[in-house]
Amino acid sequence: MPTVVKCPTCGKDVRWTSESRFRPFCSERCKQTDLGAWAAEKYRIGGNEQEGASSEEETPRGDYNPH
């Protein structure tokens, strides 16, 4: 018996088989909806946000004078 997962977009049951073209999504529409949400930055990957400047910005840059 194939594994059944829930579509991440609508929650519909999806059979995890090679015939399920859009797995883990149930349809092209749900797949595109999810892609659009990523493009609109509605999803975020967990982690700690660092406050302040990045390490590149924190590096002091003196004036370069070769003479």
C-alpha positions in Angstrom: 0.0 0.0 0.0 1.5 3.4 -1.0 2.2 6.1 1.6 -0.4 8.9 1.8 0.7 12.4 2.7 -1.2 15.6 3.1 -0.8 18.3 0.4 1.1 21.1 2.1 -1.2 23.7 0.5 -4.7 22.4 0.8 -4.4 19.4 3.1 -5.9 16.9 0.6 -4.6 13.3 0.8 -1.9 12.6 -1.9 -0.7 9.0 -2.7 3.1 9.0 -2.7 3.6 7.1 -6.0 5.4 7.8 -9.3 2.0 8.4 -10.9 1.5 11.4 -8.5 3.2 14.0 -10.7 3.0 16.9 -8.3 3.8 15.1 -5.0 3.8 16.2 -2.3 1.2 18.6 -3.8 -2.2 17.3 -5.1 -2.2 19.4 -8.2 -0.3 21.9 -10.3 -2.4 24.7 -8.8 -1.3 23.8 -5.2 2.3 23.5 -6.4 2.2 27.0 -8.0 0.4 28.5 -5.0 3.3 27.2 -2.7 5.9 28.6 -5.1 4.2 32.0 -5.2 4.2 32.1 -1.4 8.0 31.5 -1.3 8.5 34.2 -4.0 6.4 36.6 -1.9 8.6 35.7 1.1 5.6 34.4 3.1 7.7 31.5 4.3 11.0 31.7 6.3 13.5 29.2 7.2 14.0 29.0 10.9 17.1 30.3 12.6 18.4 33.1 14.7 18.4 36.6 13.2 21.5 38.5 14.0 21.2 42.1 15.0 23.5 44.7 13.6 25.8 44.6 10.7 27.1 41.5 9.0 30.7 40.4 9.6 31.6 41.9 6.2 30.2 45.3 7.2 31.9 45.1 10.6 35.4 44.7 9.1 37.2 48.1 9.4 38.2 49.5 6.0 41.0 52.0 6.2 41.9 54.3 3.4 44.3 52.5 1.1 47.4 54.6 0.4 50.2 52.7 -1.4 52.8 55.5 -0.8 
